[in-house]
């Protein structure tokens, strides 16, 4: 009889211990870098909103400073497919306007 009472108590303990581990967010987000299969690579650095493809090609056409060489240098609208991986990555600081 005592053995039958121990099983539900053991299950309750295991569930109680497992819930916090399941609720925590994953620390390593590299696996989430590509949310869809065959998605274009994300940009790991700051890109100005008004940047054109010629600015990207300054490094990515020849592989300058270890940048991966683009397989399609004739396409100049890079941010049409590629997005920044971190929206705040090395973003120039701007002062917030206060309302008076």
Secondary structure, DSSP 8 states (H G I E B T S, - for coil): -HHHHHHHHHHHHHHHHHHHHHHS--S--GGGS-SSTT----B-S---TT--HHHHHHHHTTTGGG----S-TT---GGGT--BS-TTTT----------
